[in-house]
Amino acid sequence: MTTETAPAGRITLPGGEMLAWSDLPKERLADGGPLAALAVRIVPPGARVLLAGPHDPALLDRLAHAEVTCLLRSHPDAVALAQRAARVVVGGPAGLPDDETYDVVIAAAGLDPVESVEGTRLGWNGVLARLVAAVRPGGALLLRLDNPLGLHRLVATTPWYAARDDSAWVIGGVLDQAHPANRDQLRERLTAAGLHLRACWAAYPDGATATALLDADQLDRGAGSGLFDAVLHGACAAAFGTATVLQDPARLAVDALHAGRAADLAPAWLMLARRPGGPTDPGADADLPVALAQTGQSGQPGTCVLEVLDGPSGWRWGHHAGADAGTTTAAAPFASREAAYRDPAALSGPVPTGRLLHTLLLDAALRRDLATLRTLLHGYAGWLAGQANADGRLAGAAALASTDNMVVDGDRYAVLDPSWRATDTLPGDVALARGLWRFAAALLTGGYAHPWSSTLDVAGLTVVLGGLAGHDLDRATVAEAVRTEAAVAATLHGLDAERRATLATELQAVEPTDPPVGAHSYQQLREAWLRQREEISRLAALTRWTDELLTSRERALRRAEAKIGLLSGSISYRVGRLAITPARLAKRGARAAKRRARAALAPRQEEQQ
């Protein structure tokens, strides 16, 4: 593509442009994801905005209320974005006019991809100084910094220093003093540049395509937050899909949260800073979100970005952008979406406080604390029973309230995200069995230690958990719960009827020796291998015992046959047979004579009668 195909006058080429290179992200998020939702909050209507570096084109669409200038190094990217931006400058920061300032400068891809390798190299500090100079007094800078010790590197099977692709011009190691390597160093650089820090968000599960932005300060002190627990687990579990990793990223992120280190382990940070002076809106940073999380997967039903705001009365649900699930089945092309739907309007008011029930149950199972397990499960089952109608059926969010979407605060149970709702009502025991089955499957396939027999399968453990909850579940109920889980999962992933049936079959066949669904973690694969080896050893021992039993019985039978054969060939046996044979013949003759006599007397007795 050339500039002739782009709108005339929108592309500026001051020199240094890269003519055969593209930086635009291949993986796109619905409506720009959490970053776009954050940008909409910090960019006022009519503001002049500078987007420095490659960004998702959806971000420009969300900033249609502002005048956006893009600063890029790639000429093909400039042509692709020229229709969306007011102006595109190609060639790096050196091409920005010195007299131009902006209300907001956004460098959410970091500073390295801002600088062209074909032009004058300024270095990280030089690019930062040039962008800070472009911020007008009272304006804001939103900057991303990748974490060299982030979760994405800790779980990667290929080390970061082994990169050989074309984009590896800059390798982000901790020994390069030109790059800040943590939040504190980034704060120091921004403060030295004359900016005042306003907020910092931890980006999960990857800086380039973050589906969750969580306030770093709140993460440091929110170890018991059920919201952060659920958001981190959901973001990390969904992002890695079926990729091969060293260890489970979701488990690692949640462990870091409870250790107060989730912000330090974030793959990247987004920091908001303002330049002092000038007419700044006093309330510009007063309502910044505590959390921004994309729910669902891009292009699938129910996908939207949820916002959580902080206020005098605690956290509350904010605006949710990008929702597409206002209806249930009317707009759904797949029949499988009839099982559930998302209602973003249900997210209003305060966010339920407490710890995630799933995490509490795992912790109690690891400690073999049956008393705590019984208390938690009794409370969960009691809460479900309290939501049922007169016929014992559950509707709406309560019907889909599984342990990974419930928070516990003392004796109070609540659904964390009530926007997912069942289309039809479910029997109370089926809803309970579904929640317990999900926990049982995660417990067994995840390789967690627990207080029950290792020979239990997932359905059997679900029945046991139902007993702890005070309910007598049977395997038929568990099977119905698994079919319900398949229908709900099909809704979440947008599966058609055929793939839904395949999913139901796969869920019914889940075994304790299987690895967990999702990313293929070497740790979890090894644990699954150990469970399979233990099961094979048990079956081999049983086979050996059975073989030994059969061998001993066969030997005993052979000894008996030999003894019989020996006895049948002895002289005493033959003499005995000679003595017994006449007696047997006499006995048979007496029986025959007796039968003949009875037959002769029978006609006379009939005549007398």
TIZAZA-799916 format. One record per residue (C-alpha): residue in three letters; x, z, y. Coordinates in steps of 0.25 Angstrom, whole numbers, padded with zeros to 4 digits, always signed. Last residue first. Example, Ala and Ser with C-alpha at 12.3 -4.5 7.8 and 13.67 -1.06 7.14 Angstrom:
2
ser+0055+0029-0004ala+0049+0031-0018
***
This chain:
609
gln-0251+0177-0388gln-0249+0176-0403glu-0246+0161-0403glu-0236+0163-0392gln-0229+0174-0399arg-0228+0165-0412pro-0222+0153-0404ala-0211+0162-0398leu-0206+0168-0411ala-0198+0156-0416ala-0191+0154-0402arg-0187+0169-0402ala-0181+0168-0416arg-0173+0155-0412arg-0167+0163-0400lys-0163+0174-0409ala-0157+0165-0419ala-0149+0159-0408arg-0144+0172-0402ala-0140+0177-0416gly-0132+0164-0418arg-0124+0166-0405lys-0121+0180-0409ala-0116+0176-0422leu-0107+0165-0416arg-0101+0175-0406ala-0099+0185-0418pro-0092+0174-0426thr-0083+0170-0413ile-0079+0185-0410ala-0070+0187-0422leu-0063+0174-0422arg-0061+0175-0406gly-0055+0189-0408val-0045+0183-0418arg-0041+0172-0408tyr-0039+0182-0397ser-0031+0191-0405ile-0022+0180-0409ser-0019+0176-0395gly-0022+0162-0388ser-0034+0166-0380leu-0026+0178-0374leu-0015+0170-0369gly-0024+0159-0363ile-0032+0171-0356lys-0019+0177-0351ala-0014+0164-0346glu-0028+0161-0338ala-0027+0175-0332arg-0013+0173-0328arg-0017+0159-0322leu-0028+0165-0314ala-0019+0176-0309arg-0009+0166-0304glu-0020+0158-0297arg-0025+0170-0290ser-0011+0174-0285thr-0009+0159-0280leu-0023+0159-0273leu-0019+0172-0266glu-0005+0167-0262asp-0011+0155-0256thr-0022+0163-0249trp-0011+0172-0243arg-0002+0160-0239thr-0014+0153-0233leu-0017+0165-0225ala-0003+0167-0220ala-0003+0152-0216leu-0016+0154-0208arg-0010+0166-0201ser+0003+0158-0198ile-0005+0146-0193glu-0013+0156-0184glu+0000+0162-0179arg+0006+0148-0177gln-0006+0144-0169arg-0006+0156-0160leu+0009+0154-0158trp+0006+0139-0154ala-0005+0144-0145glu+0005+0153-0138arg+0015+0142-0137leu+0005+0133-0131gln+0001+0144-0121gln+0016+0146-0117tyr+0018+0131-0116ser+0006+0129-0108his-0003+0117-0110ala-0012+0117-0098gly-0027+0118-0101val-0034+0124-0113pro-0027+0136-0120pro-0018+0133-0132asp-0026+0133-0145thr-0023+0144-0156pro-0035+0152-0152glu-0044+0140-0155val-0053+0131-0146ala-0061+0122-0155gln-0075+0125-0148leu-0068+0121-0135glu-0063+0108-0140thr-0077+0104-0145ala-0083+0108-0132leu-0073+0099-0125thr-0076+0087-0134ala-0090+0089-0131arg-0087+0090-0116arg-0079+0077-0117glu-0091+0070-0123ala-0101+0075-0112asp-0092+0072-0100leu-0082+0081-0094gly-0081+0085-0080his-0070+0096-0081leu-0079+0108-0076thr-0091+0102-0083ala-0085+0100-0096ala-0079+0114-0095val-0094+0119-0093ala-0099+0111-0105ala-0087+0116-0114glu-0090+0130-0110thr-0104+0129-0114arg-0100+0123-0128val-0090+0135-0129ala-0102+0145-0126glu-0110+0138-0137ala-0099+0140-0147val-0098+0155-0142thr-0113+0157-0145ala-0111+0151-0159arg-0099+0160-0161asp-0107+0173-0159leu-0108+0182-0147asp-0112+0197-0148his-0110+0202-0134gly-0104+0215-0129ala-0093+0209-0121leu-0083+0213-0132gly-0092+0206-0142gly-0092+0193-0133leu-0077+0194-0133val-0077+0195-0149val-0086+0182-0149thr-0077+0175-0140leu-0065+0179-0148gly-0072+0172-0160ala-0075+0160-0152val-0060+0159-0148asp-0055+0161-0162leu-0051+0175-0167thr-0040+0176-0177ser-0030+0183-0167ser-0039+0195-0167trp-0042+0201-0154pro-0035+0209-0144his-0029+0198-0135ala-0016+0191-0132tyr-0018+0179-0124gly-0014+0165-0130gly-0021+0157-0120thr-0030+0151-0132leu-0035+0164-0136leu-0038+0170-0122ala-0043+0158-0115ala-0052+0154-0127ala-0057+0169-0127phe-0060+0168-0112arg-0067+0155-0112trp-0075+0160-0124leu-0079+0173-0117gly-0085+0165-0105arg-0092+0156-0114ala-0097+0167-0123leu-0103+0174-0111ala-0110+0161-0106val-0115+0159-0121asp-0120+0174-0122gly-0128+0172-0109pro-0135+0160-0112leu-0132+0149-0102thr-0140+0143-0091asp-0139+0129-0087thr-0130+0122-0076ala-0119+0133-0077arg-0112+0136-0064trp-0098+0135-0058ser-0099+0140-0043pro-0099+0154-0047asp-0083+0156-0046leu-0079+0170-0048val-0091+0175-0056ala-0093+0190-0055tyr-0091+0203-0063arg-0091+0216-0057asp-0087+0229-0065gly-0074+0230-0058asp-0071+0216-0051val-0072+0205-0062val-0071+0191-0059met-0077+0180-0068asn-0073+0165-0069asp-0063+0166-0080thr-0072+0175-0088ser-0083+0164-0088ala-0095+0164-0079leu-0102+0151-0083ala-0116+0156-0085ala-0114+0165-0073ala-0112+0154-0064gly-0125+0148-0065ala-0134+0153-0077leu-0134+0163-0088arg-0144+0165-0099gly-0149+0178-0105asp-0164+0174-0104ala-0167+0184-0093asn-0155+0178-0084ala-0141+0181-0086gln-0131+0186-0075gly-0131+0200-0080ala-0127+0195-0094leu-0115+0188-0088trp-0111+0201-0081gly-0113+0209-0094ala-0104+0199-0102tyr-0093+0200-0091gly-0094+0215-0090his-0094+0217-0105leu-0082+0207-0106leu-0074+0215-0096thr-0077+0228-0102arg-0074+0223-0116leu-0061+0217-0112thr-0057+0230-0105ala-0060+0238-0117leu-0053+0228-0126asp-0039+0229-0118arg-0030+0221-0127arg-0021+0220-0115leu-0021+0204-0116ala-0036+0204-0118ala-0038+0213-0106asp-0029+0204-0097leu-0037+0192-0102leu-0050+0198-0099leu-0046+0202-0085thr-0041+0188-0083his-0054+0181-0087leu-0062+0191-0079leu-0055+0187-0066arg-0052+0199-0057gly-0062+0203-0046thr-0068+0198-0033pro-0080+0188-0032val-0078+0178-0021pro-0087+0181-0009gly-0098+0172-0004ser-0100+0158-0009leu-0096+0150-0021ala-0110+0146-0027ala-0111+0134-0018pro-0100+0128-0026asp-0109+0125-0037arg-0102+0120-0049tyr-0109+0114-0061ala-0110+0118-0076ala-0115+0113-0089glu-0121+0100-0084arg-0108+0095-0081ser-0106+0090-0096ala-0117+0079-0093phe-0106+0072-0085pro-0109+0064-0072ala-0113+0077-0065ala-0120+0075-0052ala-0134+0080-0056thr-0127+0090-0066thr-0125+0102-0057thr-0124+0099-0043gly-0116+0104-0031ala-0103+0102-0040asp-0095+0093-0031ala-0087+0104-0023gly-0076+0098-0014ala-0075+0110-0005his-0079+0125-0007his-0080+0133+0006gly-0077+0148+0005trp-0079+0158-0006arg-0077+0172-0002trp-0065+0182-0003gly-0067+0196+0003ser-0076+0202+0013pro-0068+0200+0025gly-0065+0186+0021asp-0056+0178+0012leu-0060+0164+0008val-0061+0157-0006glu-0062+0142-0006leu-0066+0134-0018val-0062+0119-0019cys-0072+0110-0027thr-0073+0103-0041gly-0086+0105-0047pro-0086+0093-0055gln-0073+0086-0058gly-0065+0077-0049ser-0054+0087-0046gln-0055+0099-0056gly-0063+0111-0055thr-0062+0122-0044gln-0052+0119-0033ala-0047+0132-0027leu-0045+0137-0013ala-0042+0152-0011val-0040+0162+0000pro-0045+0152+0010leu-0042+0152+0025asp-0053+0157+0034ala-0045+0163+0045asp-0035+0152+0046ala-0041+0144+0057gly-0049+0156+0063pro-0040+0157+0076asp-0040+0142+0078thr-0026+0139+0083pro-0025+0134+0097gly-0010+0133+0099gly+0001+0142+0094pro+0007+0146+0081arg+0009+0136+0070arg+0000+0139+0058ala+0004+0141+0043leu-0003+0138+0030met+0004+0139+0017leu+0001+0132+0004trp+0009+0137-0007ala+0013+0130-0020pro+0014+0132-0035ala+0009+0146-0034leu+0017+0157-0041asp+0020+0165-0028ala+0005+0165-0025ala+0001+0169-0039arg+0011+0181-0039gly+0002+0193-0038ala+0004+0196-0053his-0011+0194-0055leu-0009+0180-0049ala+0004+0176-0056asp-0004+0179-0069val-0015+0170-0065ala-0005+0159-0061leu+0002+0160-0075arg-0011+0160-0083ala-0015+0148-0075pro-0002+0141-0077asp-0001+0143-0092gln+0013+0142-0096leu+0024+0131-0098val+0014+0119-0094thr+0009+0107-0101ala-0002+0100-0094thr-0017+0101-0100gly-0023+0104-0086phe-0012+0110-0077ala-0022+0111-0065ala-0034+0117-0071ala-0027+0129-0077cys-0019+0132-0064ala-0031+0131-0055gly-0041+0139-0064his-0031+0150-0066leu-0027+0151-0052val-0042+0151-0047ala-0047+0161-0057asp-0036+0171-0054phe-0037+0169-0039leu-0052+0172-0040gly-0051+0183-0049ser-0041+0190-0039gly-0033+0201-0046ala-0020+0197-0041gly-0025+0194-0027arg-0013+0200-0019asp-0003+0189-0019leu-0014+0178-0021gln-0021+0183-0008asp-0008+0180-0001ala-0006+0166-0007asp-0020+0162-0004leu-0024+0153-0015leu-0025+0138-0016ala-0030+0132-0029thr-0031+0117-0033ala-0017+0114-0029thr-0013+0100-0031ala+0001+0099-0025gly+0004+0114-0026asp+0000+0115-0040pro-0009+0126-0047tyr-0011+0132-0037ala-0007+0133-0022ala-0005+0147-0016trp-0010+0147-0002cys-0003+0153+0010ala-0009+0157+0024arg-0007+0158+0039leu+0008+0157+0041his+0012+0156+0056leu+0021+0144+0058gly+0034+0144+0067ala+0043+0136+0057ala+0050+0149+0053thr+0036+0154+0049leu+0034+0142+0040arg+0048+0143+0034glu+0046+0158+0031arg+0032+0156+0025leu+0038+0145+0016gln+0049+0155+0012asp+0039+0166+0009arg+0030+0156+0001asn+0041+0152-0008ala+0052+0141-0010pro+0054+0136+0004his+0061+0123+0003ala+0074+0120+0011gln+0081+0131+0002asp+0080+0122-0010leu+0084+0132-0021val+0069+0134-0025gly+0066+0121-0030gly+0057+0110-0025ile+0063+0097-0029val+0061+0086-0018trp+0062+0072-0022ala+0054+0074-0035ser+0043+0064-0032asp+0050+0053-0040asp+0049+0061-0053arg+0061+0069-0059ala+0056+0083-0059ala+0065+0092-0067tyr+0067+0103-0057trp+0052+0106-0058pro+0053+0110-0072thr+0044+0103-0082thr+0035+0112-0090ala+0028+0117-0078val+0022+0131-0079leu+0032+0138-0069arg+0032+0126-0060his+0017+0125-0057leu+0017+0140-0056gly+0026+0140-0044leu+0040+0144-0043pro+0045+0132-0034asn+0032+0134-0025asp+0027+0122-0018leu+0025+0124-0003arg+0013+0118+0004leu+0011+0118+0019leu-0002+0120+0028leu+0003+0120+0043ala-0007+0124+0054gly-0009+0122+0069gly-0009+0132+0080pro+0002+0125+0087arg+0003+0110+0081val+0009+0108+0068ala+0018+0096+0068ala+0030+0105+0071val+0027+0112+0058leu+0027+0099+0050arg+0041+0095+0056ala+0047+0109+0053leu+0041+0109+0039val+0047+0095+0036gly+0061+0100+0041asn+0060+0112+0033trp+0057+0104+0020gly+0068+0094+0023leu+0068+0084+0035arg+0072+0071+0027thr+0071+0059+0036gly+0064+0048+0029glu+0063+0041+0015val+0062+0054+0007ser+0049+0057+0015glu+0046+0071+0019val+0031+0076+0017pro+0033+0077+0002asp+0042+0089+0003leu+0034+0097+0013gly+0023+0102+0004ala+0011+0095-0001ala+0001+0103+0007ala+0008+0099+0020ile-0004+0101+0030val-0001+0101+0045val-0013+0106+0053asp-0016+0105+0068tyr-0006+0094+0070thr+0005+0090+0079glu+0011+0077+0083asp+0022+0076+0094asp+0034+0075+0084pro+0028+0062+0077leu+0028+0064+0062gly+0038+0054+0055ala+0048+0064+0052pro+0038+0071+0043gly+0038+0061+0033gly+0037+0046+0032val+0022+0042+0033val+0013+0047+0044val-0002+0045+0041arg-0013+0045+0051ala-0028+0049+0052ala-0028+0051+0037arg-0038+0047+0026gln-0036+0032+0026ala-0021+0033+0028leu-0020+0042+0015ala-0016+0031+0005val-0008+0023+0015ala+0000+0036+0018asp+0002+0039+0003pro+0008+0025+0001his+0018+0027+0013ser+0023+0040+0007arg+0030+0051+0016leu+0017+0057+0022leu+0012+0064+0034cys-0003+0062+0035thr-0011+0064+0048val-0025+0070+0047glu-0035+0071+0058ala-0045+0082+0053his-0059+0082+0048ala-0056+0072+0037leu-0047+0083+0031arg-0054+0083+0018asp-0051+0069+0016leu-0036+0071+0019leu-0035+0081+0008ala-0042+0072-0002pro-0030+0063+0000asp-0021+0073-0007his-0009+0076+0001pro+0005+0070+0003gly+0013+0076+0014ala+0010+0081+0028leu-0005+0081+0031leu-0005+0083+0046val-0018+0087+0052arg-0024+0086+0066ala-0037+0094+0067gly-0051+0088+0069pro-0058+0099+0061pro-0049+0111+0057val-0039+0110+0046ile-0036+0123+0039arg-0049+0124+0031val-0049+0109+0027ala-0035+0110+0023leu-0038+0122+0013ala-0049+0113+0007ala-0039+0102+0006leu-0029+0110-0001pro-0039+0116-0011gly-0042+0102-0017gly-0041+0089-0009asp-0055+0085-0012ala-0053+0086-0027leu-0038+0087-0030arg-0029+0075-0032glu-0018+0073-0042lys-0009+0061-0038pro-0004+0068-0025leu+0000+0058-0014asp+0015+0057-0013ser+0017+0042-0015trp+0030+0034-0014ala+0033+0020-0012leu+0034+0018+0004met+0040+0032+0007glu+0039+0033+0022gly+0052+0036+0030gly+0048+0030+0043pro+0038+0032+0054leu+0027+0026+0046thr+0013+0029+0052ile+0000+0026+0044arg-0013+0027+0051gly-0011+0015+0061ala-0018+0005+0052pro-0026+0011+0041ala-0019+0008+0028thr-0018-0005+0020glu-0008-0011+0029thr+0000+0002+0028thr+0005-0003+0014met+0000+0000+0000
***
